[in-house]
């Protein structure tokens, strides 16, 4: 009689295949979990790196803004100083022109007082010449 305790080789192969499938599914699940954990770690590292980069860029922008403000203030100061210098020169030139005009006026008045006839004849001659020129 055949011993029923001996198993069929095809049953053993099926059991081994089922066991292999279970192991493969467990390994796939382990790999999937490890991949998801790694993705999560990489995502966290990328987010942290992006935050660091943003902070560094913001700090650099603030530094450039400060430098630009300082340069603008420096240039504004130079422009104000130059404007004051030019204003002083213009005021001096205006005062000099006023003195010259006043001197010419005084000299003209003195000439007219000393030579009234000659001054009237010169004025009449100048009026005649101007009238002739403007008539054309």
Secondary structure, 3 states (H helix, E strand, C coil): CCCCCCCCHHHHHHHHHHHHHHHHHHHHHHHHHHHHHHHHHHHHHHHHHHHHHHHHHHHHHHHHHHHHHHHHHHHHHHHHHHHHHHHHHHHHHHHHHHHHHHHHHHHHHHHHHHCHHHHHHHHHHHHHHHHHHHHC
